Amino acid sequence: MNDGWIKIKNLNFYSVHVRAKTEWKFMEFISDDGLSGISEITDTQLQSPVSQIIAKLSNKLRDEKISSEENLIELIPQENLADTNLNYATAISGIRSAFLDLYSKRLQISLREYLAIKNRSLKEKKETIKLYANINRSMLPDDNGPVDRSPDAFNNKAKEFEKKGFETIKCAPFDECNSPFNRKDIIPEEARLGLERISAISENLEKNTNLFVDCHSRFDLNSSYFLHDELKDRNVKWFEEPVDPEKNKEEMKKINSYSTIPTAGAEMVYGANNFMSLIEEEVIDIVMPDVKFCGGPTEIINLDQRLEDSNKISMHCPSGPVSLLTSAQITSSINSKLSLEHAVDEVDWRHQLLLPYEKIDAGKFDLPDGSGIGASINLEIINKKGKLWQE
């Protein structure tokens, strides 16, 4: 690879209101010769805005001649905080992702081409990325308040996206649950409505459509055993985070040993080493790196090269179109054949936020041509629904 170099001149931030409490946020590096690199830094889960940390760290980068991602990391020694501090993990992931968008543009290749060159173990690049439909975000409150989350509503939404060509549907039905529970000898009563929602979907899906369930770490060790059996009876194919696999590693290891359903999780973990540890210790079957928190694309390439079975990686992506596009570029450049998550139907203008427009058809993501991630932020949508600022 013919290395180039980047000199970062400016830093921009964008945010756009989506619905209720959801707001997508993005950052952008501008080089001294006008190239742009973008990443998503949506921080809904965080207690403080991450843009301030990014601005502080980026001050160390301004006007430096940066020749590689390794060089970039050397200039921000706070990278070692990312393992234990989610704010820093988000900030550094955003910086590294935006830099790689910019750097691959400097090299005049797509991000997936850049990553494929880096991934010595890659057997076959994928030009079209298979998605699974996460229906949960579309069923959270919108600007008019709560929406229908009855079993029938879950079924209707699942059928809608099955008909649109998605071969896998994922739901997160356990709003009412929060361990510990009063009873230890049966499935928690609080889980009953969630199980009804799952049943409503499972009983009406076509035979070949898969059903995934995300538990959002609302259970504990004992209740997870009962829950597993209920999910198995409902033909669920994916058991995501009954407990937090990072915070409750030993409990999740026991659940994983018991489970006959593939377990998944680790969406807020940073770094290839930490993902590798979860796999090697058999804490979970499938890790779900989120490009907003994991350290950016290179960490997933590093992880893929260390795995004997790459079908242990499935990118987590319940966020906006920049996150999905970057995750699709990564998915194209690793050996895993698992689908990429897509949060469907939050807002009808989502696809317009990028230029060229996001293109999803029959449950598949068509990667755009062009260098870097292949798209830029549509300022017309930002002007209508959001804002632009500099820290």
C-alpha positions as a Markdown table, in Angstrom:
| # | Residue | x | y | z |
|---|---|---|---|---|
| 1 | Met | 0.0 | 0.0 | 0.0 |
| 2 | Asn | 1.3 | 3.4 | -1.0 |
| 3 | Asp | 1.1 | 5.4 | 2.3 |
| 4 | Gly | 0.0 | 8.9 | 2.3 |
| 5 | Trp | -0.3 | 11.4 | 5.1 |
| 6 | Ile | -3.0 | 13.6 | 6.6 |
| 7 | Lys | -2.9 | 17.0 | 8.2 |
| 8 | Ile | -6.1 | 17.7 | 10.1 |
| 9 | Lys | -7.1 | 21.4 | 10.0 |
| 10 | Asn | -10.8 | 21.6 | 11.2 |
| 11 | Leu | -13.2 | 19.6 | 13.3 |
| 12 | Asn | -17.0 | 19.8 | 12.8 |
| 13 | Phe | -19.9 | 18.2 | 14.7 |
| 14 | Tyr | -23.4 | 17.5 | 13.5 |
| 15 | Ser | -26.5 | 16.4 | 15.3 |
| 16 | Val | -30.0 | 15.6 | 14.0 |
| 17 | His | -33.1 | 15.0 | 16.0 |
| 18 | Val | -34.6 | 11.6 | 15.2 |
| 19 | Arg | -37.5 | 10.9 | 17.6 |
| 20 | Ala | -38.3 | 11.4 | 21.3 |
| 21 | Lys | -34.9 | 11.1 | 23.1 |
| 22 | Thr | -33.0 | 9.8 | 20.1 |
| 23 | Glu | -30.5 | 12.1 | 18.4 |
| 24 | Trp | -27.8 | 11.0 | 15.9 |
| 25 | Lys | -24.5 | 12.7 | 16.3 |
| 26 | Phe | -21.5 | 12.8 | 13.9 |
| 27 | Met | -18.0 | 14.2 | 13.8 |
| 28 | Glu | -16.0 | 15.3 | 10.8 |
| 29 | Phe | -12.3 | 15.9 | 10.2 |
| 30 | Ile | -11.3 | 18.3 | 7.5 |
| 31 | Ser | -7.8 | 18.1 | 6.1 |
| 32 | Asp | -5.7 | 21.1 | 5.1 |
| 33 | Asp | -6.5 | 20.4 | 1.5 |
| 34 | Gly | -10.2 | 20.0 | 2.0 |
| 35 | Leu | -10.8 | 16.2 | 2.3 |
| 36 | Ser | -13.5 | 15.1 | 4.8 |
| 37 | Gly | -13.6 | 12.1 | 7.1 |
| 38 | Ile | -16.8 | 11.4 | 9.1 |
| 39 | Ser | -17.9 | 9.0 | 11.8 |
| 40 | Glu | -20.9 | 8.5 | 14.1 |
| 41 | Ile | -20.6 | 9.4 | 17.8 |
| 42 | Thr | -24.2 | 9.0 | 18.9 |
| 43 | Asp | -24.0 | 9.1 | 22.7 |
| 44 | Thr | -27.6 | 8.4 | 23.8 |
| 45 | Gln | -26.3 | 5.8 | 26.3 |
| 46 | Leu | -23.8 | 8.1 | 27.8 |
| 47 | Gln | -24.2 | 10.4 | 30.8 |
| 48 | Ser | -22.3 | 13.3 | 29.2 |
| 49 | Pro | -21.7 | 14.6 | 25.6 |
| 50 | Val | -18.7 | 13.0 | 24.0 |
| 51 | Ser | -18.0 | 15.9 | 21.6 |
| 52 | Gln | -16.1 | 17.8 | 24.3 |
| 53 | Ile | -13.7 | 14.9 | 24.8 |
| 54 | Ile | -13.2 | 14.6 | 21.0 |
| 55 | Ala | -12.5 | 18.3 | 20.7 |
| 56 | Lys | -9.9 | 18.1 | 23.6 |
| 57 | Leu | -8.2 | 15.0 | 22.1 |
| 58 | Ser | -8.3 | 16.4 | 18.5 |
| 59 | Asn | -6.4 | 19.5 | 19.6 |
| 60 | Lys | -3.3 | 17.3 | 19.8 |
| 61 | Leu | -3.8 | 16.3 | 16.2 |
| 62 | Arg | -4.2 | 19.7 | 14.5 |
| 63 | Asp | -1.5 | 20.5 | 11.9 |
| 64 | Glu | 0.4 | 17.3 | 12.7 |
| 65 | Lys | 1.5 | 15.3 | 9.7 |
| 66 | Ile | -0.2 | 12.0 | 10.5 |
| 67 | Ser | 1.0 | 9.1 | 8.3 |
| 68 | Ser | -1.0 | 6.1 | 9.7 |
| 69 | Glu | -3.6 | 5.1 | 12.3 |
| 70 | Glu | -0.8 | 3.9 | 14.5 |
| 71 | Asn | 0.7 | 7.4 | 14.3 |
| 72 | Leu | -2.7 | 8.9 | 15.2 |
| 73 | Ile | -2.9 | 6.7 | 18.3 |
| 74 | Glu | 0.5 | 7.8 | 19.4 |
| 75 | Leu | -0.7 | 11.4 | 19.4 |
| 76 | Ile | -3.6 | 10.6 | 21.8 |
| 77 | Pro | -2.1 | 8.6 | 24.7 |
| 78 | Gln | -5.5 | 8.7 | 26.5 |
| 79 | Glu | -6.3 | 5.7 | 24.3 |
| 80 | Asn | -5.5 | 3.5 | 27.3 |
| 81 | Leu | -8.6 | 4.9 | 29.1 |
| 82 | Ala | -10.9 | 3.4 | 26.5 |
| 83 | Asp | -10.9 | 0.0 | 28.1 |
| 84 | Thr | -12.6 | 1.3 | 31.2 |
| 85 | Asn | -14.3 | 4.6 | 30.3 |
| 86 | Leu | -17.2 | 4.4 | 27.8 |
| 87 | Asn | -17.0 | 8.2 | 27.1 |
| 88 | Tyr | -13.3 | 7.8 | 26.0 |
| 89 | Ala | -14.1 | 4.6 | 24.1 |
| 90 | Thr | -16.7 | 6.5 | 22.1 |
| 91 | Ala | -14.5 | 9.5 | 21.5 |
| 92 | Ile | -11.5 | 7.5 | 20.4 |
| 93 | Ser | -13.6 | 5.2 | 18.3 |
| 94 | Gly | -15.0 | 8.3 | 16.6 |
| 95 | Ile | -11.6 | 9.8 | 16.0 |
| 96 | Arg | -10.1 | 6.6 | 14.6 |
| 97 | Ser | -13.1 | 5.9 | 12.3 |
| 98 | Ala | -13.2 | 9.5 | 11.0 |
| 99 | Phe | -9.4 | 9.3 | 10.4 |
| 100 | Leu | -9.7 | 6.1 | 8.4 |
| 101 | Asp | -12.5 | 7.5 | 6.2 |
| 102 | Leu | -10.2 | 10.5 | 5.6 |
| 103 | Tyr | -7.1 | 8.4 | 5.1 |
| 104 | Ser | -8.6 | 5.9 | 2.7 |
| 105 | Lys | -9.8 | 8.9 | 0.7 |
| 106 | Arg | -6.2 | 10.2 | 0.7 |
| 107 | Leu | -5.2 | 6.8 | -0.8 |
| 108 | Gln | -8.1 | 7.0 | -3.3 |
| 109 | Ile | -9.6 | 3.7 | -2.3 |
| 110 | Ser | -12.8 | 2.7 | -0.5 |
| 111 | Leu | -12.6 | 1.9 | 3.2 |
| 112 | Arg | -13.4 | -1.8 | 2.5 |
| 113 | Glu | -10.5 | -2.0 | 0.1 |
| 114 | Tyr | -8.2 | -0.4 | 2.7 |
| 115 | Leu | -9.4 | -2.9 | 5.4 |
| 116 | Ala | -9.2 | -5.9 | 3.0 |
| 117 | Ile | -5.5 | -5.0 | 2.4 |
| 118 | Lys | -5.0 | -5.0 | 6.1 |
| 119 | Asn | -6.9 | -8.2 | 6.7 |
| 120 | Arg | -4.3 | -10.9 | 5.7 |
| 121 | Ser | -6.8 | -13.7 | 6.5 |
| 122 | Leu | -9.6 | -12.4 | 4.3 |
| 123 | Lys | -10.9 | -15.0 | 1.9 |
| 124 | Glu | -13.6 | -13.2 | 0.0 |
| 125 | Lys | -14.8 | -9.6 | 0.0 |
| 126 | Lys | -18.6 | -9.0 | 0.0 |
| 127 | Glu | -20.1 | -6.3 | -2.1 |
| 128 | Thr | -23.7 | -6.6 | -0.8 |
| 129 | Ile | -24.2 | -6.9 | 2.9 |
| 130 | Lys | -27.1 | -9.0 | 4.4 |
| 131 | Leu | -29.0 | -7.2 | 7.1 |
| 132 | Tyr | -31.3 | -8.3 | 9.9 |
| 133 | Ala | -34.1 | -6.1 | 11.0 |
| 134 | Asn | -34.0 | -4.7 | 14.5 |
| 135 | Ile | -37.7 | -3.6 | 15.0 |
| 136 | Asn | -37.2 | -2.3 | 18.5 |
| 137 | Arg | -36.1 | 1.3 | 17.8 |
| 138 | Ser | -39.2 | 1.9 | 15.7 |
| 139 | Met | -41.4 | 0.8 | 18.6 |
| 140 | Leu | -39.9 | 3.2 | 21.2 |
| 141 | Pro | -41.7 | 6.5 | 22.0 |
| 142 | Asp | -41.8 | 9.0 | 19.1 |
| 143 | Asp | -42.3 | 12.8 | 19.3 |
| 144 | Asn | -46.0 | 12.1 | 20.0 |
| 145 | Gly | -45.3 | 9.9 | 23.0 |
| 146 | Pro | -45.4 | 6.1 | 23.6 |
| 147 | Val | -46.3 | 3.8 | 20.7 |
| 148 | Asp | -48.2 | 0.5 | 20.8 |
| 149 | Arg | -46.0 | -2.3 | 22.1 |
| 150 | Ser | -48.7 | -4.9 | 22.3 |
| 151 | Pro | -48.0 | -8.5 | 21.1 |
| 152 | Asp | -50.0 | -7.7 | 18.0 |
| 153 | Ala | -47.9 | -4.6 | 17.3 |
| 154 | Phe | -44.7 | -6.6 | 17.6 |
| 155 | Asn | -46.1 | -9.2 | 15.2 |
| 156 | Asn | -47.3 | -6.6 | 12.7 |
| 157 | Lys | -43.9 | -4.9 | 12.6 |
| 158 | Ala | -42.1 | -8.2 | 12.2 |
| 159 | Lys | -44.3 | -9.3 | 9.4 |
| 160 | Glu | -43.9 | -5.9 | 7.7 |
| 161 | Phe | -40.2 | -6.3 | 7.4 |
| 162 | Glu | -40.3 | -10.0 | 6.7 |
| 163 | Lys | -42.4 | -9.0 | 3.6 |
| 164 | Lys | -39.7 | -6.5 | 2.7 |
| 165 | Gly | -37.2 | -9.2 | 2.4 |
| 166 | Phe | -35.5 | -9.5 | 5.7 |
| 167 | Glu | -34.7 | -13.1 | 6.6 |
| 168 | Thr | -34.1 | -12.3 | 10.3 |
| 169 | Ile | -36.1 | -10.2 | 12.7 |
| 170 | Lys | -34.8 | -9.1 | 16.1 |
| 171 | Cys | -36.9 | -7.7 | 19.0 |
| 172 | Ala | -36.3 | -6.5 | 22.5 |
| 173 | Pro | -39.5 | -7.3 | 24.3 |
| 174 | Phe | -38.7 | -7.3 | 28.0 |
| 175 | Asp | -39.4 | -3.6 | 29.0 |
| 176 | Glu | -41.1 | -4.7 | 32.2 |
| 177 | Cys | -38.1 | -6.7 | 33.5 |
| 178 | Asn | -35.4 | -5.6 | 35.8 |
| 179 | Ser | -33.6 | -8.1 | 38.0 |
| 180 | Pro | -33.6 | -9.2 | 40.8 |
| 181 | Phe | -37.0 | -10.8 | 40.8 |
| 182 | Asn | -39.2 | -12.0 | 43.7 |
| 183 | Arg | -39.5 | -15.6 | 42.6 |
| 184 | Lys | -36.5 | -17.9 | 42.1 |
| 185 | Asp | -38.3 | -21.1 | 41.1 |
| 186 | Ile | -40.2 | -20.0 | 37.9 |
| 187 | Ile | -39.9 | -17.6 | 35.0 |
| 188 | Pro | -40.3 | -14.0 | 36.4 |
| 189 | Glu | -43.9 | -12.8 | 36.2 |
| 190 | Glu | -42.5 | -9.5 | 34.7 |
| 191 | Ala | -41.3 | -11.5 | 31.7 |
| 192 | Arg | -44.8 | -12.8 | 30.8 |
| 193 | Leu | -45.7 | -9.9 | 28.5 |
| 194 | Gly | -42.4 | -10.1 | 26.8 |
| 195 | Leu | -42.9 | -13.8 | 26.1 |
| 196 | Glu | -46.3 | -13.0 | 24.7 |
| 197 | Arg | -44.7 | -10.5 | 22.3 |
| 198 | Ile | -42.2 | -13.2 | 21.2 |
| 199 | Ser | -44.9 | -15.8 | 20.7 |
| 200 | Ala | -46.9 | -13.4 | 18.6 |
| 201 | Ile | -44.0 | -13.0 | 16.2 |
| 202 | Ser | -42.8 | -16.6 | 16.3 |
| 203 | Glu | -46.2 | -18.1 | 15.6 |
| 204 | Asn | -46.7 | -15.9 | 12.5 |
| 205 | Leu | -43.2 | -15.8 | 10.8 |
| 206 | Glu | -42.6 | -17.9 | 7.8 |
| 207 | Lys | -40.7 | -21.2 | 8.4 |
| 208 | Asn | -37.4 | -19.9 | 7.1 |
| 209 | Thr | -37.4 | -16.5 | 8.9 |
| 210 | Asn | -35.2 | -16.4 | 12.0 |
| 211 | Leu | -36.2 | -14.7 | 15.2 |
| 212 | Phe | -33.5 | -13.0 | 17.4 |
| 213 | Val | -34.2 | -11.8 | 21.0 |
| 214 | Asp | -32.2 | -9.0 | 22.8 |
| 215 | Cys | -32.7 | -9.1 | 26.6 |
| 216 | His | -30.9 | -5.8 | 27.3 |
| 217 | Ser | -29.2 | -7.4 | 30.4 |
| 218 | Arg | -32.5 | -7.3 | 32.3 |
| 219 | Phe | -32.1 | -10.7 | 33.9 |
| 220 | Asp | -29.9 | -12.5 | 36.3 |
| 221 | Leu | -28.3 | -15.9 | 36.4 |
| 222 | Asn | -31.3 | -17.9 | 37.8 |
| 223 | Ser | -34.0 | -16.2 | 35.7 |
| 224 | Ser | -31.8 | -16.6 | 32.6 |
| 225 | Tyr | -32.1 | -20.4 | 32.8 |
| 226 | Phe | -35.9 | -20.3 | 32.8 |
| 227 | Leu | -35.8 | -17.6 | 30.1 |
| 228 | His | -33.6 | -19.7 | 27.9 |
| 229 | Asp | -36.1 | -22.6 | 28.0 |
| 230 | Glu | -39.0 | -20.4 | 27.2 |
| 231 | Leu | -37.1 | -18.9 | 24.2 |
| 232 | Lys | -36.1 | -22.3 | 22.9 |
| 233 | Asp | -39.8 | -23.4 | 23.0 |
| 234 | Arg | -40.6 | -20.4 | 20.8 |
| 235 | Asn | -37.9 | -21.3 | 18.2 |
| 236 | Val | -35.7 | -18.3 | 19.0 |
| 237 | Lys | -32.3 | -18.5 | 17.3 |
| 238 | Trp | -30.3 | -15.9 | 19.1 |
| 239 | Phe | -30.0 | -15.2 | 22.9 |
| 240 | Glu | -28.6 | -11.7 | 23.3 |
| 241 | Glu | -27.3 | -10.4 | 26.7 |
| 242 | Pro | -29.6 | -11.9 | 29.3 |
| 243 | Val | -26.9 | -10.4 | 31.6 |
| 244 | Asp | -24.0 | -8.1 | 30.7 |
| 245 | Pro | -21.2 | -10.3 | 29.5 |
| 246 | Glu | -18.5 | -7.8 | 30.5 |
| 247 | Lys | -19.8 | -6.8 | 34.0 |
| 248 | Asn | -21.2 | -10.3 | 34.9 |
| 249 | Lys | -18.7 | -12.5 | 33.1 |
| 250 | Glu | -18.9 | -15.5 | 35.3 |
| 251 | Glu | -22.7 | -15.5 | 35.3 |
| 252 | Met | -22.8 | -15.2 | 31.5 |
| 253 | Lys | -20.3 | -18.0 | 31.2 |
| 254 | Lys | -22.6 | -20.3 | 33.1 |
| 255 | Ile | -25.6 | -19.2 | 31.0 |
| 256 | Asn | -23.6 | -19.8 | 27.8 |
| 257 | Ser | -22.6 | -23.3 | 29.0 |
| 258 | Tyr | -26.3 | -24.1 | 29.6 |
| 259 | Ser | -27.7 | -22.5 | 26.4 |
| 260 | Thr | -28.4 | -24.5 | 23.3 |
| 261 | Ile | -29.2 | -21.2 | 21.6 |
| 262 | Pro | -26.2 | -19.1 | 20.3 |
| 263 | Thr | -25.5 | -16.4 | 22.8 |
| 264 | Ala | -24.4 | -12.9 | 21.7 |
| 265 | Gly | -23.5 | -9.5 | 23.1 |
| 266 | Ala | -20.6 | -7.3 | 24.2 |
| 267 | Glu | -21.9 | -4.2 | 22.3 |
| 268 | Met | -20.0 | -1.7 | 24.4 |
| 269 | Val | -16.6 | -3.5 | 24.6 |
| 270 | Tyr | -13.5 | -1.7 | 23.3 |
| 271 | Gly | -10.6 | -3.4 | 21.5 |
| 272 | Ala | -9.8 | -6.7 | 19.8 |
| 273 | Asn | -8.1 | -8.1 | 22.9 |
| 274 | Asn | -11.2 | -7.8 | 25.1 |
| 275 | Phe | -13.5 | -9.4 | 22.4 |
| 276 | Met | -11.0 | -12.2 | 22.0 |
| 277 | Ser | -11.0 | -12.8 | 25.7 |
| 278 | Leu | -14.8 | -13.2 | 25.8 |
| 279 | Ile | -14.6 | -15.7 | 23.0 |
| 280 | Glu | -11.7 | -17.7 | 24.3 |
| 281 | Glu | -13.2 | -17.9 | 27.8 |
| 282 | Glu | -16.5 | -19.0 | 26.3 |
| 283 | Val | -18.4 | -16.2 | 27.9 |
| 284 | Ile | -20.5 | -15.7 | 24.8 |
| 285 | Asp | -20.6 | -17.4 | 21.4 |
| 286 | Ile | -20.9 | -14.3 | 19.2 |
| 287 | Val | -19.4 | -10.9 | 19.9 |
| 288 | Met | -21.2 | -7.8 | 18.7 |
| 289 | Pro | -18.7 | -4.9 | 18.2 |
| 290 | Asp | -20.3 | -1.5 | 17.8 |
| 291 | Val | -18.1 | 0.8 | 15.7 |
| 292 | Lys | -19.1 | 3.7 | 17.9 |
| 293 | Phe | -17.5 | 2.0 | 21.0 |
| 294 | Cys | -15.1 | -0.8 | 19.8 |
| 295 | Gly | -12.2 | 1.3 | 18.7 |
| 296 | Gly | -13.2 | 1.6 | 15.1 |
| 297 | Pro | -12.7 | -0.7 | 12.0 |
| 298 | Thr | -9.1 | -1.7 | 12.6 |
| 299 | Glu | -10.0 | -3.4 | 15.9 |
| 300 | Ile | -12.4 | -5.7 | 14.1 |
| 301 | Ile | -9.9 | -6.5 | 11.4 |
| 302 | Asn | -7.4 | -7.4 | 14.1 |
| 303 | Leu | -10.0 | -9.6 | 15.8 |
| 304 | Asp | -11.0 | -11.4 | 12.6 |
| 305 | Gln | -7.3 | -12.3 | 11.9 |
| 306 | Arg | -7.0 | -14.0 | 15.3 |
| 307 | Leu | -10.2 | -16.1 | 15.0 |
| 308 | Glu | -10.3 | -19.7 | 13.7 |
| 309 | Asp | -14.0 | -19.3 | 13.2 |
| 310 | Ser | -14.9 | -15.8 | 12.0 |
| 311 | Asn | -18.6 | -16.5 | 12.4 |
| 312 | Lys | -18.3 | -15.2 | 15.9 |
| 313 | Ile | -18.5 | -11.6 | 14.8 |
| 314 | Ser | -21.7 | -9.8 | 14.1 |
| 315 | Met | -21.6 | -6.0 | 14.1 |
| 316 | His | -24.0 | -4.2 | 16.4 |
| 317 | Cys | -25.7 | -1.2 | 14.8 |
| 318 | Pro | -28.9 | 0.2 | 16.3 |
| 319 | Ser | -27.9 | 3.7 | 15.2 |
| 320 | Gly | -27.8 | 6.1 | 12.3 |
| 321 | Pro | -26.7 | 5.7 | 8.6 |
| 322 | Val | -23.1 | 6.7 | 9.1 |
| 323 | Ser | -22.7 | 3.9 | 11.7 |
| 324 | Leu | -24.5 | 1.4 | 9.4 |
| 325 | Leu | -22.4 | 2.4 | 6.4 |
| 326 | Thr | -19.1 | 2.1 | 8.3 |
| 327 | Ser | -20.2 | -1.2 | 9.8 |
| 328 | Ala | -21.1 | -2.5 | 6.3 |
| 329 | Gln | -17.7 | -1.6 | 5.1 |
| 330 | Ile | -16.2 | -3.6 | 8.0 |
| 331 | Thr | -18.5 | -6.5 | 7.4 |
| 332 | Ser | -17.4 | -6.6 | 3.8 |
| 333 | Ser | -13.8 | -7.0 | 4.9 |
| 334 | Ile | -14.1 | -9.8 | 7.4 |
| 335 | Asn | -14.7 | -13.5 | 7.0 |
| 336 | Ser | -17.8 | -13.7 | 9.1 |
| 337 | Lys | -21.0 | -14.6 | 7.2 |
| 338 | Leu | -23.3 | -13.4 | 9.9 |
| 339 | Ser | -25.8 | -10.6 | 9.1 |
| 340 | Leu | -25.4 | -6.9 | 10.1 |
| 341 | Glu | -27.9 | -5.3 | 12.4 |
| 342 | His | -30.1 | -2.5 | 11.0 |
| 343 | Ala | -32.6 | -0.5 | 13.2 |
| 344 | Val | -35.5 | -0.2 | 10.8 |
| 345 | Asp | -38.3 | 2.3 | 10.4 |
| 346 | Glu | -37.3 | 4.9 | 13.0 |
| 347 | Val | -37.9 | 7.8 | 10.6 |
| 348 | Asp | -38.9 | 7.8 | 7.0 |
| 349 | Trp | -36.2 | 10.3 | 5.9 |
| 350 | Arg | -33.3 | 8.3 | 7.3 |
| 351 | His | -31.9 | 7.3 | 3.9 |
| 352 | Gln | -31.7 | 11.0 | 2.9 |
| 353 | Leu | -29.2 | 11.9 | 5.6 |
| 354 | Leu | -26.3 | 10.7 | 3.4 |
| 355 | Leu | -25.3 | 11.6 | -0.1 |
| 356 | Pro | -25.6 | 9.3 | -2.1 |
| 357 | Tyr | -28.7 | 8.1 | -0.3 |
| 358 | Glu | -28.5 | 5.0 | 1.8 |
| 359 | Lys | -29.7 | 2.1 | -0.4 |
| 360 | Ile | -31.3 | -1.0 | 1.3 |
| 361 | Asp | -33.4 | -3.4 | -0.7 |
| 362 | Ala | -34.9 | -6.8 | 0.2 |
| 363 | Gly | -32.9 | -6.9 | 3.4 |
| 364 | Lys | -29.6 | -6.2 | 1.8 |
| 365 | Phe | -27.3 | -3.1 | 1.9 |
| 366 | Asp | -25.8 | -2.0 | -1.3 |
| 367 | Leu | -22.4 | -0.5 | -0.7 |
| 368 | Pro | -21.8 | 2.8 | -2.5 |
| 369 | Asp | -18.9 | 3.4 | -4.9 |
| 370 | Gly | -16.3 | 6.0 | -4.0 |
| 371 | Ser | -13.4 | 6.4 | -1.7 |
| 372 | Gly | -13.5 | 6.2 | 2.1 |
| 373 | Ile | -16.9 | 5.1 | 3.3 |
| 374 | Gly | -18.4 | 6.3 | 0.1 |
| 375 | Ala | -20.8 | 9.0 | 1.3 |
| 376 | Ser | -21.0 | 12.4 | 2.9 |
| 377 | Ile | -23.5 | 14.0 | 5.3 |
| 378 | Asn | -26.4 | 15.8 | 3.5 |
| 379 | Leu | -26.3 | 19.3 | 5.0 |
| 380 | Glu | -29.8 | 20.0 | 3.7 |
| 381 | Ile | -31.2 | 17.5 | 6.2 |
| 382 | Ile | -28.9 | 18.9 | 9.0 |
| 383 | Asn | -30.2 | 22.4 | 8.3 |
| 384 | Lys | -33.8 | 21.2 | 8.4 |
| 385 | Lys | -33.7 | 18.9 | 11.4 |
| 386 | Gly | -30.4 | 19.4 | 13.3 |
| 387 | Lys | -27.4 | 21.6 | 13.8 |
| 388 | Leu | -23.7 | 22.0 | 13.0 |
| 389 | Trp | -21.1 | 23.3 | 15.5 |
| 390 | Gln | -17.4 | 23.3 | 16.4 |
| 391 | Glu | -16.1 | 22.8 | 20.0 |
